Amino acid sequence: MTRPGSPRVSAFALPLAIVAAVTFAACGGGDAPASDAAAGSDASASAAPVAAVSFDPASITDADLALGDSIFHGLIGATSCQSCHGVKGENGSAAPSLADTAWLHTDGSFEGIYKQIAAGVMQPKQFSGVMPPYGGAPLDPQKHRAVAAYVYKLSHK
């Protein structure tokens, strides 16, 4: 029972707050790993030196794609790229398609995608949701490269 003049809290307020928190976390609502925090918002920033990572698409292995797929779909790690970009990297409600040739924040190259994942998207051009660096997930260099390889292959079939 509420007192006269006191605000009335809807029965939906708590469940709505829980859904919002889960959605935020699933779309990467966390901090970048402490060692990668210096990557900043510049798409040219990268956690690993460019020389340490091969961006030759021919170097992408089936193991890279399998690991990247598992990360993208939330089977490994603390976040799920599909929750914002869609199950197949397309038709996402909160982020752009990754399965076509139109790129908003990178040139769509393997290296460009790798760097964009590291930088995140703090000022989206078309969607209202931001992507924190690394999607908010603690990606080590192997997982970072694997998810970049997977996203690259989505649009370069």
ABEGO torsion letter per residue (X at the ends): XBBBGBBBBBAAAAAAAAAAAAAAAAAGBBBBBAAAAAAEABAABBABBAAABBABAAABBAAAAAAAAAAAAGABEABBAAAAAEAAGBGBAABBBAABABBAABAGBAAAAAAAAAAEBABBAABABBBBBGGGBBBBAAAAAAAAAAAAAAABX
